């Protein structure tokens, strides 16, 4: 352990049996025991079992009457759920626990993992960004993930819509890790459930410090973000508003002494506001995967990976769009102040041209988009 949590006569020793693991889990799942309290109790008492025995007295001394530790049945049920989900528990101090994460004072004591934990031993780069990503943003995320994967880096992200999705999909064949805000068996958002399963089948990994079966809530994501940045040598922000979760991840990376890089965007595009602020404040500007690679120590060449016959996002069958208003919103989300080709928009939207043509005309007449020479479109600001 590092930081204040380490100053003790009892260094943190990893569990050596299944009973020890259940004790660790029971201690961390007990009421009012967070990461810091877990480490303090372990430092004071040496083992999770001793800490559990002392916990009611510790709580009483803090003014909490009638305190009860987490029932054994609760952790046994979680253990059973983990087995059903093919999840394994990785504890801090074990050989399989990621070294970069172990360096942090607030590192998760335990992580549930589904997939290939060997990825945690490889160099990692985090790619994060907006959920309502533009077409240019998702294309950039795919290009960065592909380039970094080919250079030997595992891509870490949060399985959210937009930039996260693009980064995971582009790195399925080279190594990708999703850190979840809820239980490792809760595939959120539901639209990415297939992607989450594809990741595991392709040799990727899902991670979470939360209990099995826990539905994610807004308060869980800032804590999740520290794990994303803590795993990686660098965090790259592709698109982010001035106030967004991606900037929380960037701040975590800075606090952890990691590299922070950002892709610049048009000043009038709100989705670029956070990235431009990061660059203004000293983050390295990213134009391609090579810019990220130059900022990091060299890595050994990755072992040859099997070529996965996975379709590109634009190659999927066209999906029916339920109404005109939704189609208009989808087009405006894809467009920004920077012009893009109409045929590129059609490919990125994954919809027939005869569906988009009338909608583009409606938006142009409404003054929400402008056409420019060369078949270019831009969102009006």
Secondary structure as a PSIPRED ss2 file (coil, helix, strand):
# PSIPRED VFORMAT (PSIPRED V4.0)

   1 X C   1.000  0.000  0.000
   2 X C   1.000  0.000  0.000
   3 X H   0.000  1.000  0.000
   4 X H   0.000  1.000  0.000
   5 X H   0.000  1.000  0.000
   6 X H   0.000  1.000  0.000
   7 X C   1.000  0.000  0.000
   8 X C   1.000  0.000  0.000
   9 X C   1.000  0.000  0.000
  10 X C   1.000  0.000  0.000
  11 X C   1.000  0.000  0.000
  12 X C   1.000  0.000  0.000
  13 X C   1.000  0.000  0.000
  14 X C   1.000  0.000  0.000
  15 X C   1.000  0.000  0.000
  16 X C   1.000  0.000  0.000
  17 X C   1.000  0.000  0.000
  18 X H   0.000  1.000  0.000
  19 X H   0.000  1.000  0.000
  20 X H   0.000  1.000  0.000
  21 X H   0.000  1.000  0.000
  22 X H   0.000  1.000  0.000
  23 X H   0.000  1.000  0.000
  24 X H   0.000  1.000  0.000
  25 X H   0.000  1.000  0.000
  26 X H   0.000  1.000  0.000
  27 X H   0.000  1.000  0.000
  28 X H   0.000  1.000  0.000
  29 X H   0.000  1.000  0.000
  30 X C   1.000  0.000  0.000
  31 X C   1.000  0.000  0.000
  32 X C   1.000  0.000  0.000
  33 X C   1.000  0.000  0.000
  34 X C   1.000  0.000  0.000
  35 X H   0.000  1.000  0.000
  36 X H   0.000  1.000  0.000
  37 X H   0.000  1.000  0.000
  38 X H   0.000  1.000  0.000
  39 X H   0.000  1.000  0.000
  40 X H   0.000  1.000  0.000
  41 X H   0.000  1.000  0.000
  42 X H   0.000  1.000  0.000
  43 X H   0.000  1.000  0.000
  44 X H   0.000  1.000  0.000
  45 X H   0.000  1.000  0.000
  46 X C   1.000  0.000  0.000
  47 X C   1.000  0.000  0.000
  48 X H   0.000  1.000  0.000
  49 X H   0.000  1.000  0.000
  50 X H   0.000  1.000  0.000
  51 X H   0.000  1.000  0.000
  52 X H   0.000  1.000  0.000
  53 X H   0.000  1.000  0.000
  54 X H   0.000  1.000  0.000
  55 X H   0.000  1.000  0.000
  56 X H   0.000  1.000  0.000
  57 X H   0.000  1.000  0.000
  58 X H   0.000  1.000  0.000
  59 X H   0.000  1.000  0.000
  60 X H   0.000  1.000  0.000
  61 X H   0.000  1.000  0.000
  62 X C   1.000  0.000  0.000
  63 X C   1.000  0.000  0.000
  64 X C   1.000  0.000  0.000
  65 X C   1.000  0.000  0.000
  66 X C   1.000  0.000  0.000
  67 X C   1.000  0.000  0.000
  68 X C   1.000  0.000  0.000
  69 X C   1.000  0.000  0.000
  70 X C   1.000  0.000  0.000
  71 X C   1.000  0.000  0.000
  72 X H   0.000  1.000  0.000
  73 X H   0.000  1.000  0.000
  74 X H   0.000  1.000  0.000
  75 X H   0.000  1.000  0.000
  76 X H   0.000  1.000  0.000
  77 X H   0.000  1.000  0.000
  78 X H   0.000  1.000  0.000
  79 X H   0.000  1.000  0.000
  80 X H   0.000  1.000  0.000
  81 X H   0.000  1.000  0.000
  82 X H   0.000  1.000  0.000
  83 X H   0.000  1.000  0.000
  84 X H   0.000  1.000  0.000
  85 X C   1.000  0.000  0.000
  86 X C   1.000  0.000  0.000
  87 X C   1.000  0.000  0.000
  88 X E   0.000  0.000  1.000
  89 X E   0.000  0.000  1.000
  90 X E   0.000  0.000  1.000
  91 X E   0.000  0.000  1.000
  92 X C   1.000  0.000  0.000
  93 X C   1.000  0.000  0.000
  94 X C   1.000  0.000  0.000
  95 X C   1.000  0.000  0.000
  96 X C   1.000  0.000  0.000
  97 X C   1.000  0.000  0.000
  98 X C   1.000  0.000  0.000
  99 X H   0.000  1.000  0.000
 100 X H   0.000  1.000  0.000
 101 X H   0.000  1.000  0.000
 102 X H   0.000  1.000  0.000
 103 X C   1.000  0.000  0.000
 104 X C   1.000  0.000  0.000
 105 X C   1.000  0.000  0.000
 106 X C   1.000  0.000  0.000
 107 X C   1.000  0.000  0.000
 108 X C   1.000  0.000  0.000
 109 X C   1.000  0.000  0.000
 110 X E   0.000  0.000  1.000
 111 X E   0.000  0.000  1.000
 112 X E   0.000  0.000  1.000
 113 X E   0.000  0.000  1.000
 114 X E   0.000  0.000  1.000
 115 X E   0.000  0.000  1.000
 116 X C   1.000  0.000  0.000
 117 X H   0.000  1.000  0.000
 118 X H   0.000  1.000  0.000
 119 X H   0.000  1.000  0.000
 120 X H   0.000  1.000  0.000
 121 X H   0.000  1.000  0.000
 122 X C   1.000  0.000  0.000
 123 X C   1.000  0.000  0.000
 124 X E   0.000  0.000  1.000
 125 X E   0.000  0.000  1.000
 126 X E   0.000  0.000  1.000
 127 X E   0.000  0.000  1.000
 128 X E   0.000  0.000  1.000
 129 X C   1.000  0.000  0.000
 130 X C   1.000  0.000  0.000
 131 X C   1.000  0.000  0.000
 132 X C   1.000  0.000  0.000
 133 X C   1.000  0.000  0.000
 134 X C   1.000  0.000  0.000
 135 X H   0.000  1.000  0.000
 136 X H   0.000  1.000  0.000
 137 X H   0.000  1.000  0.000
 138 X H   0.000  1.000  0.000
 139 X H   0.000  1.000  0.000
 140 X H   0.000  1.000  0.000
 141 X H   0.000  1.000  0.000
 142 X H   0.000  1.000  0.000
 143 X H   0.000  1.000  0.000
 144 X H   0.000  1.000  0.000
 145 X H   0.000  1.000  0.000
 146 X H   0.000  1.000  0.000
 147 X H   0.000  1.000  0.000
 148 X H   0.000  1.000  0.000
 149 X H   0.000  1.000  0.000
 150 X H   0.000  1.000  0.000
 151 X C   1.000  0.000  0.000
 152 X C   1.000  0.000  0.000
 153 X C   1.000  0.000  0.000
 154 X E   0.000  0.000  1.000
 155 X E   0.000  0.000  1.000
 156 X E   0.000  0.000  1.000
 157 X E   0.000  0.000  1.000
 158 X C   1.000  0.000  0.000
 159 X C   1.000  0.000  0.000
 160 X C   1.000  0.000  0.000
 161 X C   1.000  0.000  0.000
 162 X C   1.000  0.000  0.000
 163 X H   0.000  1.000  0.000
 164 X H   0.000  1.000  0.000
 165 X H   0.000  1.000  0.000
 166 X H   0.000  1.000  0.000
 167 X H   0.000  1.000  0.000
 168 X H   0.000  1.000  0.000
 169 X H   0.000  1.000  0.000
 170 X H   0.000  1.000  0.000
 171 X C   1.000  0.000  0.000
 172 X C   1.000  0.000  0.000
 173 X C   1.000  0.000  0.000
 174 X C   1.000  0.000  0.000
 175 X C   1.000  0.000  0.000
 176 X E   0.000  0.000  1.000
 177 X E   0.000  0.000  1.000
 178 X E   0.000  0.000  1.000
 179 X E   0.000  0.000  1.000
 180 X C   1.000  0.000  0.000
 181 X C   1.000  0.000  0.000
 182 X C   1.000  0.000  0.000
 183 X C   1.000  0.000  0.000
 184 X C   1.000  0.000  0.000
 185 X C   1.000  0.000  0.000
 186 X C   1.000  0.000  0.000
 187 X C   1.000  0.000  0.000
 188 X C   1.000  0.000  0.000
 189 X C   1.000  0.000  0.000
 190 X H   0.000  1.000  0.000
 191 X H   0.000  1.000  0.000
 192 X H   0.000  1.000  0.000
 193 X H   0.000  1.000  0.000
 194 X H   0.000  1.000  0.000
 195 X H   0.000  1.000  0.000
 196 X H   0.000  1.000  0.000
 197 X H   0.000  1.000  0.000
 198 X H   0.000  1.000  0.000
 199 X H   0.000  1.000  0.000
 200 X H   0.000  1.000  0.000
 201 X H   0.000  1.000  0.000
 202 X C   1.000  0.000  0.000
 203 X C   1.000  0.000  0.000
 204 X C   1.000  0.000  0.000
 205 X E   0.000  0.000  1.000
 206 X E   0.000  0.000  1.000
 207 X E   0.000  0.000  1.000
 208 X E   0.000  0.000  1.000
 209 X C   1.000  0.000  0.000
 210 X C   1.000  0.000  0.000
 211 X C   1.000  0.000  0.000
 212 X C   1.000  0.000  0.000
 213 X C   1.000  0.000  0.000
 214 X C   1.000  0.000  0.000
 215 X C   1.000  0.000  0.000
 216 X C   1.000  0.000  0.000
 217 X C   1.000  0.000  0.000
 218 X H   0.000  1.000  0.000
 219 X H   0.000  1.000  0.000
 220 X H   0.000  1.000  0.000
 221 X H   0.000  1.000  0.000
 222 X H   0.000  1.000  0.000
 223 X H   0.000  1.000  0.000
 224 X H   0.000  1.000  0.000
 225 X H   0.000  1.000  0.000
 226 X H   0.000  1.000  0.000
 227 X H   0.000  1.000  0.000
 228 X H   0.000  1.000  0.000
 229 X H   0.000  1.000  0.000
 230 X H   0.000  1.000  0.000
 231 X H   0.000  1.000  0.000
 232 X C   1.000  0.000  0.000
 233 X C   1.000  0.000  0.000
 234 X E   0.000  0.000  1.000
 235 X E   0.000  0.000  1.000
 236 X E   0.000  0.000  1.000
 237 X E   0.000  0.000  1.000
 238 X C   1.000  0.000  0.000
 239 X C   1.000  0.000  0.000
 240 X C   1.000  0.000  0.000
 241 X C   1.000  0.000  0.000
 242 X C   1.000  0.000  0.000
 243 X C   1.000  0.000  0.000
 244 X C   1.000  0.000  0.000
 245 X H   0.000  1.000  0.000
 246 X H   0.000  1.000  0.000
 247 X H   0.000  1.000  0.000
 248 X H   0.000  1.000  0.000
 249 X H   0.000  1.000  0.000
 250 X H   0.000  1.000  0.000
 251 X H   0.000  1.000  0.000
 252 X H   0.000  1.000  0.000
 253 X H   0.000  1.000  0.000
 254 X H   0.000  1.000  0.000
 255 X H   0.000  1.000  0.000
 256 X C   1.000  0.000  0.000
 257 X C   1.000  0.000  0.000
 258 X C   1.000  0.000  0.000
 259 X E   0.000  0.000  1.000
 260 X E   0.000  0.000  1.000
 261 X E   0.000  0.000  1.000
 262 X E   0.000  0.000  1.000
 263 X C   1.000  0.000  0.000
 264 X C   1.000  0.000  0.000
 265 X C   1.000  0.000  0.000
 266 X C   1.000  0.000  0.000
 267 X C   1.000  0.000  0.000
 268 X C   1.000  0.000  0.000
 269 X C   1.000  0.000  0.000
 270 X H   0.000  1.000  0.000
 271 X H   0.000  1.000  0.000
 272 X H   0.000  1.000  0.000
 273 X H   0.000  1.000  0.000
 274 X H   0.000  1.000  0.000
 275 X H   0.000  1.000  0.000
 276 X H   0.000  1.000  0.000
 277 X H   0.000  1.000  0.000
 278 X H   0.000  1.000  0.000
 279 X H   0.000  1.000  0.000
 280 X H   0.000  1.000  0.000
 281 X C   1.000  0.000  0.000
 282 X C   1.000  0.000  0.000
 283 X C   1.000  0.000  0.000
 284 X E   0.000  0.000  1.000
 285 X E   0.000  0.000  1.000
 286 X C   1.000  0.000  0.000
 287 X C   1.000  0.000  0.000
 288 X C   1.000  0.000  0.000
 289 X H   0.000  1.000  0.000
 290 X H   0.000  1.000  0.000
 291 X H   0.000  1.000  0.000
 292 X H   0.000  1.000  0.000
 293 X H   0.000  1.000  0.000
 294 X H   0.000  1.000  0.000
 295 X C   1.000  0.000  0.000
 296 X C   1.000  0.000  0.000
 297 X C   1.000  0.000  0.000
 298 X C   1.000  0.000  0.000
 299 X C   1.000  0.000  0.000
 300 X C   1.000  0.000  0.000
 301 X C   1.000  0.000  0.000
 302 X C   1.000  0.000  0.000
 303 X C   1.000  0.000  0.000
 304 X C   1.000  0.000  0.000
 305 X C   1.000  0.000  0.000
 306 X C   1.000  0.000  0.000
 307 X C   1.000  0.000  0.000
 308 X C   1.000  0.000  0.000
 309 X C   1.000  0.000  0.000
 310 X C   1.000  0.000  0.000
 311 X C   1.000  0.000  0.000
 312 X C   1.000  0.000  0.000
 313 X H   0.000  1.000  0.000
 314 X H   0.000  1.000  0.000
 315 X H   0.000  1.000  0.000
 316 X C   1.000  0.000  0.000
 317 X C   1.000  0.000  0.000
 318 X C   1.000  0.000  0.000
 319 X C   1.000  0.000  0.000
 320 X C   1.000  0.000  0.000
 321 X C   1.000  0.000  0.000
 322 X C   1.000  0.000  0.000
 323 X C   1.000  0.000  0.000
 324 X H   0.000  1.000  0.000
 325 X H   0.000  1.000  0.000
 326 X H   0.000  1.000  0.000
 327 X H   0.000  1.000  0.000
 328 X H   0.000  1.000  0.000
 329 X H   0.000  1.000  0.000
 330 X H   0.000  1.000  0.000
 331 X H   0.000  1.000  0.000
 332 X H   0.000  1.000  0.000
 333 X H   0.000  1.000  0.000
 334 X H   0.000  1.000  0.000
 335 X C   1.000  0.000  0.000
 336 X C   1.000  0.000  0.000
 337 X C   1.000  0.000  0.000
 338 X C   1.000  0.000  0.000
 339 X C   1.000  0.000  0.000
 340 X E   0.000  0.000  1.000
 341 X E   0.000  0.000  1.000
 342 X H   0.000  1.000  0.000
 343 X H   0.000  1.000  0.000
 344 X H   0.000  1.000  0.000
 345 X H   0.000  1.000  0.000
 346 X H   0.000  1.000  0.000
 347 X H   0.000  1.000  0.000
 348 X H   0.000  1.000  0.000
 349 X H   0.000  1.000  0.000
 350 X C   1.000  0.000  0.000
 351 X C   1.000  0.000  0.000
 352 X C   1.000  0.000  0.000
 353 X H   0.000  1.000  0.000
 354 X H   0.000  1.000  0.000
 355 X H   0.000  1.000  0.000
 356 X H   0.000  1.000  0.000
 357 X H   0.000  1.000  0.000
 358 X H   0.000  1.000  0.000
 359 X H   0.000  1.000  0.000
 360 X H   0.000  1.000  0.000
 361 X H   0.000  1.000  0.000
 362 X H   0.000  1.000  0.000
 363 X H   0.000  1.000  0.000
 364 X H   0.000  1.000  0.000
 365 X H   0.000  1.000  0.000
 366 X C   1.000  0.000  0.000
 367 X C   1.000  0.000  0.000
 368 X C   1.000  0.000  0.000
 369 X E   0.000  0.000  1.000
 370 X E   0.000  0.000  1.000
 371 X E   0.000  0.000  1.000
 372 X E   0.000  0.000  1.000
 373 X C   1.000  0.000  0.000
 374 X C   1.000  0.000  0.000
 375 X C   1.000  0.000  0.000
 376 X E   0.000  0.000  1.000
 377 X E   0.000  0.000  1.000
 378 X E   0.000  0.000  1.000
 379 X E   0.000  0.000  1.000
 380 X C   1.000  0.000  0.000
 381 X C   1.000  0.000  0.000
